Amino acid sequence: MMNKVEIPKKILACVFILSFFLAGCVTTGGQKSAHKAGPQPSSSYEEKAIVVASTQPKLDVIIPIFDPGLAEHEGNYAEEGIWPELRRAEANRFAFKLKQALDDSNKFGAVRVTPDETASGDIYVLGKINESDGQDIEFDLTVVDISGKEWLDDTFEHEVLESFYNDVRNDNKDPYAPAFDEAADDIIEALQKRSASDLDNLKAIADLRFGASFNDAAFAEYMDTDSRYIKLVSKPSDNDPLLQRVVAIRVREQLFIDNLQQNYASFSQNMDESYLRWQQASFTENKLQKEA
């Protein structure tokens, strides 16, 4: 009786070991499982780089409409080949184009175009148009943060080549776009040189400066304004009732400015067709003048 019982157990054990061994051979042989649902073995995944989410606070950017770069005397407009109304329209359009380039980078918080530089933000991008004739664009950019530190002071220029208009894929594209992309890249490069603590302090200073515009004495103790740049001395408690009221007011101001963004977008979009035609016509005229 003992032998009859022991033999099946041995056979069962051998069958189990053999089936386990064969399953292992199938797995190591590189065949894929037909079952795609559920957790997969580690060998089925390719090695992928682990992306660590950035903990840096995202700064809010203010871009006042550009200085159109008009001469003081209207009599000089014709000599400089400037149409003042067109240049004023470009001052709005260029600010919005730079906003789009910064938005596309995903490196900042809210990027807002404003009528002037008095709006509340963390960094300010101040532009001035030097030249725009359809073929050449040139503008100055100065970037400063809310503490008064200058991040960037540079001139950006771009020459539109004839090959741009010969490529049908460029239809309805702005030939000036590379200038704004380059400017955005340089601003991002300047941002990446700042530490997370520096950026966090800028956001605190932005709240304090906004509060000081209502009650200077209440917020002066937190900032050192005697040196060239504003320095953060300390921070008020998050539960400070005065700070909470100031932050609430600041949020409402930002919402108001956010509503303005659609106006700038509509303005730029509405002038797209006529402006792109002007750019191409001016490019052709400049080319003919140079050939003559």
MARSE-664854 format. One record per residue (C-alpha): chain; x, y, z. Coordinates in nm, 3 decimals, padded with zeros to 5 digits. Layout:
# residues N
+-------+---------+---------+---------+
| kolse |       x |       y |       z |
+-------+---------+---------+---------+
|     A |       X |       Y |       Z |
...
+-------+---------+---------+---------+
# end
This chain:
# residues 292
+-------+---------+---------+---------+
| kolse |       x |       y |       z |
+-------+---------+---------+---------+
|     A |  00.000 |  00.000 |  00.000 |
|     A |  00.287 |  00.234 |  00.078 |
|     A |  00.447 |  00.187 | -00.266 |
|     A |  00.122 |  00.253 | -00.449 |
|     A |  00.085 |  00.585 | -00.266 |
|     A |  00.446 |  00.702 | -00.302 |
|     A |  00.473 |  00.656 | -00.679 |
|     A |  00.198 |  00.899 | -00.779 |
|     A |  00.344 |  01.160 | -00.544 |
|     A |  00.686 |  01.133 | -00.708 |
|     A |  00.535 |  01.148 | -01.054 |
|     A |  00.331 |  01.454 | -00.955 |
|     A |  00.642 |  01.625 | -00.819 |
|     A |  00.839 |  01.550 | -01.136 |
|     A |  00.558 |  01.680 | -01.355 |
|     A |  00.538 |  02.000 | -01.147 |
|     A |  00.915 |  02.058 | -01.165 |
|     A |  00.925 |  01.986 | -01.536 |
|     A |  00.635 |  02.222 | -01.610 |
|     A |  00.802 |  02.498 | -01.403 |
|     A |  01.131 |  02.445 | -01.589 |
|     A |  00.960 |  02.457 | -01.930 |
|     A |  00.771 |  02.775 | -01.833 |
|     A |  01.102 |  02.931 | -01.736 |
|     A |  01.250 |  02.839 | -02.072 |
|     A |  00.959 |  03.003 | -02.252 |
|     A |  01.001 |  03.326 | -02.053 |
|     A |  01.373 |  03.351 | -02.108 |
|     A |  01.330 |  03.263 | -02.472 |
|     A |  01.185 |  03.608 | -02.538 |
|     A |  00.827 |  03.508 | -02.624 |
|     A |  00.568 |  03.765 | -02.522 |
|     A |  00.272 |  03.670 | -02.308 |
|     A | -00.066 |  03.685 | -02.475 |
|     A | -00.213 |  03.828 | -02.156 |
|     A | -00.170 |  04.206 | -02.172 |
|     A | -00.388 |  04.284 | -01.873 |
|     A | -00.243 |  04.292 | -01.522 |
|     A |  00.111 |  04.354 | -01.397 |
|     A |  00.381 |  04.259 | -01.645 |
|     A |  00.721 |  04.103 | -01.567 |
|     A |  01.010 |  04.341 | -01.532 |
|     A |  01.178 |  04.196 | -01.843 |
|     A |  00.891 |  04.326 | -02.058 |
|     A |  00.977 |  04.689 | -01.988 |
|     A |  01.249 |  04.882 | -02.161 |
|     A |  01.473 |  05.093 | -01.946 |
|     A |  01.343 |  05.446 | -01.934 |
|     A |  01.494 |  05.756 | -01.786 |
|     A |  01.322 |  05.862 | -01.467 |
|     A |  01.202 |  06.221 | -01.494 |
|     A |  01.197 |  06.401 | -01.163 |
|     A |  00.932 |  06.671 | -01.140 |
|     A |  01.073 |  07.014 | -01.078 |
|     A |  00.994 |  07.167 | -00.740 |
|     A |  01.084 |  07.519 | -00.850 |
|     A |  00.801 |  07.770 | -00.812 |
|     A |  00.680 |  07.907 | -01.145 |
|     A |  00.708 |  08.283 | -01.173 |
|     A |  00.439 |  08.508 | -01.314 |
|     A |  00.561 |  08.722 | -01.604 |
|     A |  00.446 |  09.072 | -01.695 |
|     A |  00.506 |  09.191 | -02.053 |
|     A |  00.401 |  09.553 | -02.098 |
|     A |  00.325 |  09.648 | -02.457 |
|     A |  00.652 |  09.733 | -02.630 |
|     A |  00.783 |  10.085 | -02.666 |
|     A |  00.709 |  10.153 | -03.036 |
|     A |  01.040 |  10.336 | -03.073 |
|     A |  00.889 |  10.641 | -03.241 |
|     A |  01.091 |  10.958 | -03.283 |
|     A |  00.997 |  11.258 | -03.070 |
|     A |  00.911 |  11.467 | -03.377 |
|     A |  00.651 |  11.338 | -03.620 |
|     A |  00.839 |  11.498 | -03.908 |
|     A |  01.106 |  11.230 | -03.874 |
|     A |  00.867 |  10.940 | -03.931 |
|     A |  00.885 |  10.965 | -04.310 |
|     A |  01.265 |  10.988 | -04.308 |
|     A |  01.287 |  10.675 | -04.096 |
|     A |  01.031 |  10.492 | -04.310 |
|     A |  00.796 |  10.445 | -04.014 |
|     A |  00.419 |  10.438 | -04.018 |
|     A |  00.336 |  10.544 | -03.661 |
|     A |  00.000 |  10.366 | -03.643 |
|     A |  00.151 |  10.045 | -03.774 |
|     A |  00.438 |  10.070 | -03.525 |
|     A |  00.194 |  10.121 | -03.237 |
|     A |  00.002 |  09.814 | -03.352 |
|     A |  00.329 |  09.619 | -03.362 |
|     A |  00.401 |  09.725 | -03.003 |
|     A |  00.091 |  09.531 | -02.897 |
|     A |  00.147 |  09.243 | -03.139 |
|     A |  00.513 |  09.187 | -03.044 |
|     A |  00.431 |  09.174 | -02.672 |
|     A |  00.166 |  08.910 | -02.740 |
|     A |  00.399 |  08.709 | -02.967 |
|     A |  00.659 |  08.698 | -02.690 |
|     A |  00.387 |  08.590 | -02.445 |
|     A |  00.301 |  08.298 | -02.675 |
|     A |  00.666 |  08.194 | -02.698 |
|     A |  00.701 |  08.194 | -02.319 |
|     A |  00.370 |  08.013 | -02.272 |
|     A |  00.482 |  07.740 | -02.512 |
|     A |  00.793 |  07.678 | -02.299 |
|     A |  00.584 |  07.576 | -01.996 |
|     A |  00.856 |  07.720 | -01.771 |
|     A |  00.653 |  08.001 | -01.619 |
|     A |  00.329 |  08.058 | -01.435 |
|     A |  00.091 |  08.311 | -01.583 |
|     A |  00.238 |  08.523 | -01.864 |
|     A |  00.038 |  08.843 | -01.900 |
|     A |  00.050 |  09.131 | -02.148 |
|     A | -00.032 |  09.460 | -01.976 |
|     A | -00.070 |  09.826 | -02.077 |
|     A |  00.231 |  09.924 | -01.861 |
|     A |  00.479 |  09.793 | -01.604 |
|     A |  00.275 |  09.885 | -01.293 |
|     A |  00.089 |  09.552 | -01.284 |
|     A |  00.182 |  09.302 | -01.014 |
|     A |  00.411 |  09.017 | -01.117 |
|     A |  00.734 |  08.835 | -01.037 |
|     A |  00.943 |  08.929 | -01.342 |
|     A |  00.901 |  09.201 | -01.604 |
|     A |  00.999 |  09.187 | -01.971 |
|     A |  01.038 |  09.539 | -02.115 |
|     A |  01.072 |  09.569 | -02.492 |
|     A |  01.147 |  09.847 | -02.737 |
|     A |  01.117 |  09.821 | -03.116 |
|     A |  01.419 |  09.950 | -03.307 |
|     A |  01.336 |  09.829 | -03.657 |
|     A |  01.059 |  09.648 | -03.840 |
|     A |  01.038 |  09.680 | -04.218 |
|     A |  00.914 |  09.339 | -04.327 |
|     A |  01.265 |  09.209 | -04.391 |
|     A |  01.448 |  09.300 | -04.071 |
|     A |  01.322 |  09.307 | -03.716 |
|     A |  01.520 |  09.436 | -03.418 |
|     A |  01.407 |  09.501 | -03.062 |
|     A |  01.567 |  09.557 | -02.723 |
|     A |  01.465 |  09.351 | -02.421 |
|     A |  01.533 |  09.419 | -02.055 |
|     A |  01.424 |  09.160 | -01.801 |
|     A |  01.410 |  09.255 | -01.433 |
|     A |  01.259 |  09.075 | -01.137 |
|     A |  01.040 |  09.221 | -00.863 |
|     A |  01.345 |  09.280 | -00.642 |
|     A |  01.501 |  09.506 | -00.908 |
|     A |  01.769 |  09.263 | -01.026 |
|     A |  01.836 |  09.267 | -01.398 |
|     A |  01.828 |  08.924 | -01.559 |
|     A |  01.879 |  09.020 | -01.919 |
|     A |  01.958 |  09.324 | -02.130 |
|     A |  02.002 |  09.234 | -02.495 |
|     A |  01.904 |  09.316 | -02.850 |
|     A |  01.733 |  09.056 | -03.070 |
|     A |  01.724 |  09.073 | -03.445 |
|     A |  01.625 |  08.856 | -03.736 |
|     A |  01.649 |  08.889 | -04.112 |
|     A |  01.376 |  08.728 | -04.320 |
|     A |  01.523 |  08.539 | -04.614 |
|     A |  01.365 |  08.495 | -04.957 |
|     A |  01.360 |  08.120 | -04.898 |
|     A |  01.096 |  08.175 | -04.630 |
|     A |  00.843 |  08.295 | -04.888 |
|     A |  00.948 |  08.030 | -05.141 |
|     A |  00.847 |  07.752 | -04.900 |
|     A |  00.474 |  07.684 | -04.924 |
|     A |  00.481 |  07.531 | -04.575 |
|     A |  00.534 |  07.881 | -04.437 |
|     A |  00.198 |  08.010 | -04.555 |
|     A |  00.025 |  08.204 | -04.276 |
|     A |  00.337 |  08.180 | -04.059 |
|     A |  00.495 |  08.488 | -03.906 |
|     A |  00.842 |  08.542 | -04.056 |
|     A |  00.944 |  08.726 | -03.738 |
|     A |  00.877 |  08.421 | -03.515 |
|     A |  01.246 |  08.317 | -03.477 |
|     A |  01.324 |  08.648 | -03.304 |
|     A |  01.063 |  08.586 | -03.035 |
|     A |  01.167 |  08.222 | -02.994 |
|     A |  01.528 |  08.329 | -02.942 |
|     A |  01.423 |  08.591 | -02.686 |
|     A |  01.215 |  08.333 | -02.497 |
|     A |  01.509 |  08.089 | -02.494 |
|     A |  01.738 |  08.354 | -02.344 |
|     A |  01.484 |  08.442 | -02.075 |
|     A |  01.449 |  08.072 | -01.987 |
|     A |  01.827 |  08.040 | -01.970 |
|     A |  01.837 |  08.330 | -01.724 |
|     A |  01.560 |  08.166 | -01.521 |
|     A |  01.751 |  07.838 | -01.493 |
|     A |  02.042 |  08.018 | -01.326 |
|     A |  01.820 |  08.099 | -01.026 |
|     A |  01.778 |  07.860 | -00.736 |
|     A |  01.441 |  07.746 | -00.608 |
|     A |  01.490 |  07.948 | -00.288 |
|     A |  01.563 |  08.263 | -00.490 |
|     A |  01.245 |  08.217 | -00.691 |
|     A |  01.043 |  08.149 | -00.378 |
|     A |  01.174 |  08.473 | -00.224 |
|     A |  01.073 |  08.665 | -00.536 |
|     A |  00.715 |  08.544 | -00.501 |
|     A |  00.716 |  08.658 | -00.136 |
|     A |  00.857 |  08.998 | -00.232 |
|     A |  00.588 |  09.032 | -00.499 |
|     A |  00.317 |  08.989 | -00.234 |
|     A |  00.490 |  09.230 |  00.002 |
|     A |  00.543 |  09.498 | -00.261 |
|     A |  00.181 |  09.472 | -00.365 |
|     A |  00.081 |  09.509 |  00.000 |
|     A |  00.314 |  09.806 |  00.043 |
|     A |  00.130 |  09.983 | -00.239 |
|     A | -00.169 |  09.995 |  00.000 |
|     A |  00.004 |  10.021 |  00.336 |
|     A |  00.374 |  10.091 |  00.317 |
|     A |  00.434 |  10.094 |  00.692 |
|     A |  00.273 |  09.755 |  00.752 |
|     A |  00.502 |  09.571 |  00.510 |
|     A |  00.823 |  09.777 |  00.522 |
|     A |  00.966 |  09.575 |  00.812 |
|     A |  00.981 |  09.261 |  00.598 |
|     A |  01.196 |  09.415 |  00.322 |
|     A |  01.531 |  09.589 |  00.305 |
|     A |  01.489 |  09.863 |  00.045 |
|     A |  01.801 |  10.064 |  00.129 |
|     A |  02.033 |  09.873 | -00.102 |
|     A |  02.031 |  09.854 | -00.480 |
|     A |  01.803 |  09.552 | -00.478 |
|     A |  01.514 |  09.476 | -00.248 |
|     A |  01.606 |  09.202 | -00.002 |
|     A |  01.369 |  08.983 |  00.191 |
|     A |  01.433 |  09.026 |  00.566 |
|     A |  01.154 |  08.802 |  00.691 |
|     A |  00.812 |  08.676 |  00.593 |
|     A |  00.483 |  08.749 |  00.767 |
|     A |  00.282 |  08.454 |  00.893 |
|     A |  00.056 |  08.290 |  00.638 |
|     A | -00.225 |  08.351 |  00.886 |
|     A | -00.156 |  08.725 |  00.905 |
|     A | -00.503 |  08.878 |  00.839 |
|     A | -00.358 |  09.183 |  00.662 |
|     A | -00.149 |  08.966 |  00.431 |
|     A | -00.449 |  08.746 |  00.356 |
|     A | -00.655 |  09.051 |  00.257 |
|     A | -00.373 |  09.180 |  00.036 |
|     A | -00.333 |  08.842 | -00.136 |
|     A | -00.708 |  08.829 | -00.199 |
|     A | -00.698 |  09.174 | -00.360 |
|     A | -00.398 |  09.073 | -00.568 |
|     A | -00.581 |  08.768 | -00.698 |
|     A | -00.869 |  08.987 | -00.811 |
|     A | -00.625 |  09.217 | -00.990 |
|     A | -00.470 |  08.919 | -01.167 |
|     A | -00.813 |  08.793 | -01.272 |
|     A | -00.888 |  09.134 | -01.421 |
|     A | -00.560 |  09.127 | -01.618 |
|     A | -00.632 |  08.770 | -01.727 |
|     A | -00.953 |  08.895 | -01.886 |
|     A | -00.748 |  09.144 | -02.086 |
|     A | -00.544 |  08.867 | -02.249 |
|     A | -00.828 |  08.774 | -02.482 |
|     A | -00.835 |  09.134 | -02.605 |
|     A | -00.465 |  09.124 | -02.692 |
|     A | -00.511 |  08.783 | -02.856 |
|     A | -00.804 |  08.907 | -03.065 |
|     A | -00.614 |  09.219 | -03.167 |
|     A | -00.316 |  09.015 | -03.286 |
|     A | -00.534 |  08.759 | -03.466 |
|     A | -00.750 |  09.022 | -03.635 |
|     A | -00.448 |  09.195 | -03.784 |
|     A | -00.280 |  08.870 | -03.892 |
|     A | -00.399 |  08.862 | -04.252 |
|     A | -00.329 |  09.226 | -04.336 |
|     A | -00.005 |  09.234 | -04.136 |
|     A |  00.139 |  08.924 | -04.305 |
|     A |  00.054 |  09.077 | -04.642 |
|     A |  00.232 |  09.397 | -04.543 |
|     A |  00.539 |  09.200 | -04.434 |
|     A |  00.565 |  09.023 | -04.768 |
|     A |  00.500 |  09.340 | -04.971 |
|     A |  00.760 |  09.531 | -04.769 |
|     A |  01.008 |  09.246 | -04.809 |
|     A |  00.966 |  09.260 | -05.189 |
|     A |  01.002 |  09.639 | -05.191 |
|     A |  01.319 |  09.630 | -04.982 |
|     A |  01.464 |  09.361 | -05.205 |
|     A |  01.395 |  09.566 | -05.521 |
|     A |  01.547 |  09.878 | -05.365 |
|     A |  01.866 |  09.689 | -05.277 |
|     A |  01.886 |  09.542 | -05.629 |
|     A |  01.839 |  09.887 | -05.779 |
+-------+---------+---------+---------+
# end
